[in-house]
Amino acid sequence: MRAAQIVRKDILQTQYKFNGSLTDKQYSKQPASLITLVQMILGGTNIKNQAENNNEINNVVISLSELMTFNTVKRRGPNQGGSVRHSLDRETPLPLYLGLLVHNKTRKRDIVDKLFGKGLSVSYDRVLQLSTDAANNVIDQYEHDGIVCPTSLRDGLFTTGNLDNIDHNTSSTASQDSFHGTAISLTQHVTQDKCGTVRNTERVQVATNLNRSKTIKPLPASYNDVPPAQFPNEKLSPPLTVESVIPNSLLVDSDDEQKAWLMKVNSGLQENSDIGDNVSWSAHFASLQDQVRPSAITGLMPLFRDCAHSLAMIKHGMDLIARATELVHPGQVPVMTVDQPLYAIAKKVQWTWPNTYGEDKYVVMLGGLHIEMATLSMIGDWLSGSGWSTVMTSANVTTEGRVDGIQRGSQTSRAQWAHQVSAAALYTLRKEAYDTYKENTDVDVMLSFSDWCKGMESQHPQFCYWNMTLQLENLFLAQLRSQRSANFDLYVEVLGKIIPWMFALDHYHYSRWLTVHVRDLVKLEQNCPSIHQDFFHGSFVTQKTCHKFSALAHDHVHEQLNAMVKGEGGAVGLTENESALRRWMVAGPEISWMLTEYEQRFTKKTPDEHHHEQIPSIQKAFLTDVYNVVNVINGHGNPFADQTTELFTLDTNIIMSGEVIQTT
């Protein structure tokens, strides 16, 4: 009884008032008597051990102490029953964290209230009150700045913008949950010597008893209202370019790093070969990377209900990105990344209003993820009807249900793996064919490998087709590697090499606009030297995580933010409720920041920089897939050893007509 009175007195004398952060210093002042009591209950009554471990208090002890403090009351009313009226003066971090976390993930009132009834969480009404305070504080900040800009962004960092359509439940014509709008995000690129300065923004202010409104203020009209726009009637006049827009391809043509990887895989297929843990494509190049850039800072702006595919929305989006960029990084030329249809509109905006959006005043990027998907689709067209898909399914690299998506370019991760396996297998088969040629040829007349390839290409269509397939897959992997490793020069060269393939396989949208994009990148150093410098140092892609060889295209990161909006705990179910959607979009990032800050309080371990493929199981799976593909193709006949003048499919040996042979 006496011990309970002492601990209870200490708890009631301690006050905690939530001020916008779950890691505020006030929360470290848990009553010593309560901590000691909980420690002794959980770990025993040895006072000596308690003193020795005092500096490393167990997280469980802290959590239980916070729950006990949260549920302690001065007196219980006669009619309260089992309910507890919690005081705002003793609102500890854990109940706040659990309430905000569950609501952020599910938005289900009954779950939050059940936890509240068990004394584990604050109430659902309290969660709504906090999210209202967070949203209104952020909107007040927008009005103070005169610009809508995510509060997570810092001052003094290179900033890029992304704009894309966001659609949910598009298959339904009558659904109340359908949404067709526009999403804009901003990304800041942190470097080792530039971490930025935290902006002076107001944090959440706790609502008083006199102000318990849960109404979200409207967004500034300058953001929400999309001004009408139309192109003038006169003919559009793009800038003339006399010189070639195709850059030099020295890095692509002499790709020694890719050749070294292919040789490594070939060695790994030999019996009793010790190749280590970095034989797969991603693991190999991750092992070559010395340093990882710090993770970028991203922020999603409130959604628009207006469709992205309109001149008015594109112009308004360009203006919003320019204003936000000027706020956090004054003097920087704004950068916006979009997909191909929106890129076409944005370039016409630049050519129509050059004094405001000219190529020396605004940089418009064609999204790297969408270029990658178009390249995969183009490779799929090249391989269509060749028997490649049958080989990949027979070798268990993929399934019949997924191979079509791989060839269309819609399943990028699986397609990347499939083409890495395919390239390694084709290289091995070509080497086997050349080794057989050397065994059966006198040294005096033996051709070098390059001369042998040229001779086989000119005489045997089957060799020519599959050798070009290997070159095309290597070109795609070079494109992917340029983004993963943030190599801007390689990126520009690879895109220049892809353009002829787009023309040849009739991908007319990308053949036209990828040419314009490559021209912009080639002339970037002349038009915007400062942007070119940042791109050269890797900011044309986004380092989202701390892992090596994992940089992503700007539009790829934006798509992930869109997926978060549409996923569990996102905007699904809110699209017809303007206030609820605004609460989620404006308060959501602030609430997420609080939750992340609280979680980092208990995770102080050094982040793992290794790529996720750098584990033995994936290395074994990769070699197994390559081995299986080689065996399946050899079962039908090695195409690099073919001595006929015919072109035929790998799986059925159907002979193609002469017109098909001429196209290769």
N, C-alpha and C positions, 0 to 999 in steps of 0.2 A: 504493500500500500504506500509506504513512504517513498520508495523508488519511483512509483508511478506519479506521485504528486510532484516530485522534483523534476522529472522529465516533462511532465505536462506544463509545469510553470515555465520552464525554459522554452517550450514550443510556443506558448501563448505570448511570450515576450518578444519573439522573433517575427519580423514582418518581411513579406516579399510582395512587391507590387510590380506586376508585369509592365515593362516599359519598351516592348518591341523586340527584345532579344532573350532567347532562352538560355544564353550563356553569360548573362550579366554577373558581375562580381558579387552582387548581393546573394546569389544562390549558393555561393561557396561557404556561406556562414550558417551551415546547419548546426543546431545545438550539439555541443560536444557530448553532453550526457545522453542524447538520443542516439548518436552515432555509436557510442560505447556500448549502450544497452543492446542495440541491434547486432553489433559485432559479437557480443558475448552470447546472445541467443543463438546465432548461426554458427559461431566458431568455437564456443567454449568460454570458460570463465577465467582462463589464465591471463592475469593482468600483464605479465611480462611480454607475452606474445602480442597482446593488444598494443602495447607501447612500441614494440619493434615494427609493427605493421602500420603504424599510424600514418606514415607518409604515403602509403599506397592503399587507400581505402577501397575495398571491393565495390565494383559498380552495383552489385546487387544490394549492398548495404545502403548505398546512396539512394537507390530507387525506392527501397522499402521505407527509408527515412522520409523521403519526399512524400510518399503516399500517406504516411502516418501524419505528417504535418498538415497535409491538404485536408484530411478528414477529421482533424481535431477541432472541436467547437468549445466555446466557453460554457454554454449551457444548452441543453436540448429541451425544446418546448414540450408541453404535455400532449399536444396534438400532432407532433411531427411523425410519430410512428418510427419506421426504420429509415426515413429520409434524413439527409443532412443538408443544412443550409450553409454552403461553403462561403467563407469570407474572401473577398478580393485581396485582403491584406496577407493572406497565407496561401497564395496561388503558386504552387511550386512548379518547376519545369516539366516533370514527367506527365502529370495529368494534362497539362496544356499540349505537350508534344503528342500524346496519344490521341487526344481529341482532334487536333489539327491534322495528324497523319491519316487517321481513319476517314475523316471527311474529305481530305485531299485525294485519297485513293478511291473512295467508293461513293461519296456524297449521299450516303444512306443515313437518314436520321435515326432509324430504329437501332442500328449498330452503335452509334455514338451514345444514344441514351441508355442502352443496356450497359455499356461500359461505365457510364456515369452512375447508374444505379448500383453498380458493384464498387463504386468508390475509386475507379481506375482512371477516370477521365473527367474533364470538365463537361458541362452540358452542351447539347446541340445549340441552344440559344446563345450560349457564351461563345461557341465557335463562330456562329454567324455574326455576332457582335464584333469579334476580333477581325474577321475577314472584311466586314464593313469598314471598320476603322482603317485597315490596311489599304483597301481600295480608295477610300476618300482621301487618305493622306497622299497616295500616289497621284490621284487626280489633282489635288491641291498643288503638288510639285509640278505637274504638267502646266497648270495655269500660271504658276510662279515663273517657270522657265519660258513660257510662251510656246513651248514645243513639246510634243509627245515623244519621250525618249525613255526606254527601259531604265529603271533605277539601278539595275545591276551593273550598268556600264560605268567605266572609269574615264577620267580625263587623261588626255595625252597619248592615246593608243591609236594605231592605224585601224580604221573601221571600214567594214564593207557591209553592204545591204543585200538582202535577198527578197524577191517578190515572186509569188506563185499563186495559182488558184488553190483553193482548199474545198474539197467536195466530200460530203458525207451522205451515205444512203442514196446514191444517185440512181439506183435501179428502180426506186419507187417513185411513182408520179403523184401519189396522194399522201405519202407519209408526212406526218407532222415533224419528224426528226430530220428531214432532208435539209441540206445546207449547201449552197453554191456561192462561195464568197472569195475573198482575197486575204492572204496572210503575208505580212511583212515582218522580217526579222533582221536584226543587226548582229554582227560578229566583230569582236575586237581581238586582234592578234597580239598576244603577249610574247615578248622575247626575253632572253636572259638579262639584257641590260635595260629593258623598258617594261616595267610592270604596271605603269599607270598610277594615277592618284585617285583614291576613293572620292567620289563626288559628295559634296555637302548637301545630302538629301535628308529630309525629315523621316524618322522611323515611326512606327505605329504609336499613336497616342491612345491610351486606354480611355474608353468612354466612361463618363461619370454617371452617377445615379440619375442626374437630371437630363442626361442625353443618351438614351438607349435606342435611338433610331437605327434601323437596319436598312435604310434606303441608300442606294449607291448614287452618287452625283453623276450627272451626264458628262460625257467626254467633251473637251473643247470643240466648238463648232468648226474651228479651222482644221481639225483632224477628221471629224465625222462627215462633214459636207464635202462631197466630191464635185468640184466645179465642172460644168459641161465643157466639152472641147470637140473640135473637128478640124480636119486637115483643110487647108485652103484649096480652092478649085484648080489653081495652076499646077502644071506638071511637076512632079517630084524630081529633083536634080541631085542625085548622090554625087559625092566628090569623085573626080576622075583619078584613076591610078594607072600610070604609064608603066612603071616597073612591075616585075613579077611579084606576086604576093606569096609564092611558095618559098619558104626559107630553105637555107642549106640543111642537108641531112647528114652531116658528118657524124653526129653522135648516134644516130639511128643505124647508119650503114656499118659503122665499126663498133657494134654493140658487144664489146668484149665481155661485159658483166653477164649478159644473157647467155652468151656462149659458154662461159665458165660454169653457169648453173646447169646448163644442158649436159655438159661433160660430167658434172658431179652426179647428176641423176643416172647417167649411163653407167658410171662406175658403181653406183649403189645397187644397180641391178645384177652386178656380177656376184657370184657366190662367195661367201665369207668376206665380203667387203665391209670394212669398218668406216662408216661415213659420218658418224656423229648424229646429232639431233636436228640438223638444219638442212635437210635435203629437199623439203617442199619449197615451192617458189617463195612464198611469203616468209617462211622461217629463214631461208637462205639470205634474202636481202635484208631482213631485220638484223641478222647477225653481223652484217657489214656496216650498219648504222652506228655511229659512235655516240651521238648526242640527240636527245629528244627536246623539241621546243616545249615551253610551258603550255599548258592547256589554255585554249582560247576562252573568251567570255562571250556568251550568247544571250540574246534577249528577244523575246517575241512581243511584237506590238499588238494592240487590240485588233480583232478581226474586223473586216469589212463585209457587209452583205452584198456589195456590188461585185459583179463578175470581173475577173482579172482581164479577160480578153476584150478590153475596150480602150480606146484612146484616152478617155477621161480618167480611167483608173490608173493607167500606166503613167500618165503625166502627173497625177496627184501622188502616186507612189514615189516617183522620182523626186518630187519636191519634198516629201516627208523624209526620205532618206538623206537628201542633201541638208535639210535643216538639222536633223539629229546629228549628222556627221560634223557639221559646223559647231554644234554645241559642245561635243565631247573632244573634238580634234580640230580646232580652228585652223583654217587655211588649207585643209586637205581637199583635194579633188574627190568628189563623191564617186563611189563604185557601187554598181548594182548588178546582181547576177539573176538571170531569168532563163526559162526554157526557150525552145526554138520559136514557137508561135508568138510569145511575148517579146522575144528578142527582135523579131521582124518589126513589130510595132514600135519598140523603143528606138531602133535604128532610124525608122522613118521620122520619129520625133526629133532625133538629133539632126537629121538632114533638113527638116522643115524649119526648126527654130535654132539655128547654129549659135546665135548670140547668147542663148540661155543654156542650151543643152549640147553645144558643139563637142566634137571629139577631144578638144583640148580643155574642155570644162567639165566633162562628165564621162566616166568610163563605164561602158555597158559590156558585161561578160555573158557569153553563152555558157550555160551550166555544164560543168565537167561530167556530172552524173548522166545527164541526158545525152551528151556526146558519147559517153561510154555505152549507154543502152542502144543508141543508134548504130554504133560500131558493131556491137554484138548482133543486132538484127541484120546488119549488112553481111557479117560472117555467116550467119544462119542462111541467108539467101545464097551465098557462094557454095555452102555445103549441102544445100537442098538437093535431094535425089542422089547423093553420092554414096550413100550407105553408111555415112559417119554416125548418124543417130542410132542405127542398128548395132554398130560396133560398140558404142558407149553403153547401150542397154545390155548387150550380151556380156560385156565385161563387168557389169554391175557397178559402173561408175555413177549411173543415174537410173531412173525408172522410166517406163514408157509414158507415164502420166506427166513427167516433168521435162522430158527431153524437148517437147514442143515449146514449152516456155523458155527453155535455154536457147533454142534457135531463134525465138522471137526477140530475145533480149530483155524479157520481162522479169526473169529470175537471175539477177546479176550475180549474187554470191555463188550460186550453183554453177552458173555459166563460167565464172572466173576459174573455179576449181576444174571444171570439165576441160577448158581450153589449156590450162596448165598441164593437166595429165596428157591431153592429146598432143601438145607440142613436144613434151618429153618423149612420148612414144614414137612420134614420127621421126624425131631426131635419131632415136635409137635404131629404128628400122632403116633409115638412110645410111647410118654408119655400118650396120650389118651388111647392107648391099655393097657398100664400097669395100669393106673388108673381104667379101666374097670375090669381088672383082680383082683385088690385089692378089689373092691366093691363086687365081686362074690366069694371071697375066705375067708375062716376062718383065723383068725389071727394066730392060732396055726400052720397052714401048709403053710402060706404065704411065698413065696420066696422073697429074696432081689432083687433089680432091676437087678444087674449083674447076679445073678443066674437064674433069669427069662429069661434074654436075652440068656444066654448060652443054657438053655433048649429049648427055642423056635427055636434057630438056628439049633440045632441038630435034631429037629423033623419036622420042617416046612420049606421047601425050599423057599416059598414065603417070609417069615420073613427073612430068611438067606440072600437072594439076596438083598433086600432093606436095610437091616442093613449094609451089605457090601457096598452098594451104599452110604449110609450116611457116613461111615468111609472113603471111597475114596474121597468124596467131602470135608470132613473135612481135609483130607491130602492135597488136592489141595489148600484149603484156608490157611493152615499152610505154604505151600510153598510161596504163594502170600504174606502172612503177614511177612515172614522172609525177603523178599525183601523190602516191603514198610517200615518196621521198622528198616531195616539194622541190623538184628540179624544174625550174621554169624554162630554161633553154631546151631541155629535152622535150618538154610538153609542147612547145611551139613547133619544134621540128616534127614530132610525131603527127600532130594535127595536119601539118602540111603534106605528109606522106599519105594520110588517110583520105584526103580530098579526091584524088583520082579514083580511088576505089568507090567512093560514094557516087561519082559520076558514072562509073562503069556499071554499077549494079542498080542504077536508076533510083537512088534515094534522093530525089530532086530537091526536097526542102533543105536537107542538110548539105547537099552539094552546093547549093546557092549560098546559104547563110553561114555555113562553116568557112567558106572562102572569105566572106566579109569579116568574120571573127578573126581568122588568121591574119588578114590584112591589118586589123586593128592592133593585134598583139605585136606584129612586126614593126608597126609605126608607133608603138606605145612610148618607146624611149624618146622619140622626137616630139610627140604630142603632149605627153605627161611624164617627164623624167622622174619625178618623185614617186609616182605610182609604179613605174617600171622598176625603180630601185627596191621598193617594198616587195613587189612580185618576185624579183630576182632572189631575194632573201627568203622566199617561201610563203609569203602571205597571199598568193593566188589560190591557196588551199587552206583548210582549217585543221589545226591540230587539236582535236576535241578531247583526246585522252592522253594519258602519260605513256602509252605503249609505243614502241618503235615501229616504224614502217606502217603507220596507221593514219596518216593525214587523209582527210576527205575533201572532196570538192565542196564548194560553198553551197551549192544547191542540194547536195546530199545531206548536209547538216540541217538545212532548212526542211527537207522532207522528213527528217527524224523529229524535228519540232512539230511539224504538222501531224505526224503519227501520234505524238504525245497528246495533242489537242483532241484527236479523234478516238484515242484509245480509252482504256478503263480509267475512270476518274477524270476524263477530259471533258470536252464540250458536248459529248453525246447526250441528248436529252435536254440540252439547254438552249438549243438553237432557236426555239420559238419563244423563249423567255428572255426578253432584252435585258432586264435587270440582273437575272441570274448569270447570263452569259457575260455581261460586263463585270460582274463580281469575280467570276472565274478568271477572265482574261487579265484584269487589272490587279486583283489581289493575289491570284495564283502564284506568280513569280516571287512575290514578297513572302508568302507563306512557305513556298519551297525553300527560299533562302533561310528562313528561320529553322526549318526542319534539318536542312543540311548542316547548318552551323551547330545544332545540338548533337547530331550524329558524329560530327568530326571531333567533338569533345571527348569521345570514347575511342576514337580510332586514330592513333598517332603513329602507326607503323609506316615504314618507308614504302611508297608505292612501287609496284612491280612494273618495270619498264619492258619486260619481255613481251613479244608478240604471242597471241593466244595459240598459234600453231607450233610454237617451240616446245612441244612435249612429245615424248616417244610414240604415243599411240597414233597421233596424226601423221608423224613421219612414216610409220609402218603402213598406215592406211594409204598414204600417197604412193609409196613404192608398190604396194599391192595393186592399186588401180593401174599404174603405168605398166606393170608386168602383165596384168590381165589384158589390157588393150593391145600390147605387142603380140601376145599369144593369139588373140582373136583375129587380128589382121593377118598374122602369119598363116593362120588356118585357112584364110581365103586366098593367100598369096601376097607376098611383099610387093606393094606397088612400086617401090624404088628399084626392084630387081626385074621389073617387067621389060621384055625385049620386043614386044609387039608395037604396032603402029595404031593401036586402038585405045579408046578411052571407055572404060566400063565401070559399073558400080562395084563397090567392094563386096557387098553382101549377096547380090544376085547375078553378078557378072553380065548384066544387060549392057550391050554395046551402044554407045552414043553415036549419033549421026555425024557426018562431016561438018555440018554447020556448028554443032556444039563444040567440036574440037577447035574450029577456027576462032571461037570466042575466047579460048584460053590463051 
